[in-house]
Amino acid sequence: MKAIGVLEVAANVAAIEALDAMLKAADVEFVTTERALGGRLVSIVIQGSISDVQEAIEHGKVVAARLGKLAAAITISHPHEEVQKLVLHSAQKLNK
């Protein structure tokens, strides 16, 4: 993984809208999602080049903030292999 981005949004519908914006904004790939608090808090993970992930996360933040649902966002360039394992483990749960 060159870079991963995580956008945390406080509503499932807002997360879907933010993901749509991120995927349209840059050449990134949706990796996985994690839900907490009964789906009221959704973390979306994307991957791609550092610049594309940064651009996508910024677009997602704008959408989520416009909806009043932005909780947190981060871009990690060259994630440590243990972080990669965590993300891949989450992605495997999503694909089952």
C-alpha positions in Angstrom: 0.0 0.0 0.0 1.3 3.4 -0.9 -1.1 5.2 1.3 -4.4 4.7 3.1 -7.0 7.2 4.1 -9.6 6.8 6.8 -12.7 9.0 7.0 -14.9 8.6 10.1 -18.5 9.9 9.6 -21.3 10.0 12.1 -24.1 8.4 10.0 -24.3 5.6 7.4 -26.0 7.7 4.7 -23.4 10.5 5.1 -20.7 7.9 4.9 -22.0 6.6 1.6 -22.3 10.1 0.2 -18.7 10.9 1.3 -17.4 7.6 -0.2 -19.1 8.5 -3.5 -17.4 11.9 -3.5 -14.0 10.4 -2.6 -14.1 7.7 -5.4 -15.2 10.4 -8.0 -12.5 12.9 -6.9 -9.4 10.8 -7.3 -7.9 7.5 -8.4 -8.5 5.6 -5.1 -9.9 2.2 -4.2 -12.4 1.5 -1.5 -10.8 -1.0 0.9 -13.2 -1.6 3.8 -15.5 0.0 6.3 -16.0 -0.4 10.0 -19.1 0.4 12.0 -19.4 1.3 15.6 -22.2 2.4 17.9 -24.8 0.4 16.0 -23.7 1.9 12.6 -24.0 5.5 13.9 -20.2 5.9 13.4 -18.7 4.6 10.2 -15.0 4.5 9.3 -14.3 4.3 5.6 -10.8 3.1 4.4 -9.5 3.9 0.9 -6.1 3.3 -0.7 -4.0 4.7 -3.5 -1.1 7.0 -4.2 -0.4 9.6 -1.5 -1.6 12.5 -3.5 -4.8 10.7 -4.6 -5.7 9.6 -1.1 -5.1 13.1 0.2 -7.3 14.6 -2.5 -10.1 12.0 -1.9 -10.0 12.5 1.8 -10.3 16.3 1.4 -13.4 15.8 -0.8 -14.9 13.3 1.7 -14.3 15.8 4.5 -16.1 18.6 2.7 -19.1 16.4 2.0 -19.3 15.0 5.6 -18.8 18.5 7.1 -21.5 19.9 4.9 -23.8 17.3 6.4 -22.6 18.0 9.9 -21.4 14.4 10.2 -17.5 14.6 10.0 -15.9 12.9 13.0 -12.3 12.4 12.0 -10.0 11.9 9.0 -6.4 10.8 8.5 -4.0 10.0 5.6 -1.2 7.6 6.3 1.6 7.4 3.7 3.5 4.1 3.6 1.6 2.5 6.4 3.5 0.1 8.7 2.9 -3.6 7.8 1.0 -4.1 11.1 -1.4 -1.3 10.0 -1.7 -3.0 6.6 -2.6 -6.3 8.3 -5.3 -4.6 10.4 -6.8 -3.0 7.3 -6.7 -6.3 5.3 -8.3 -8.2 8.2 -11.1 -5.7 8.2 -11.5 -6.0 4.4 -11.7 -9.8 4.7 -14.6 -9.5 7.1 -16.4 -7.2 4.6 -16.0 -9.7 1.8 -17.5 -12.6 3.7 
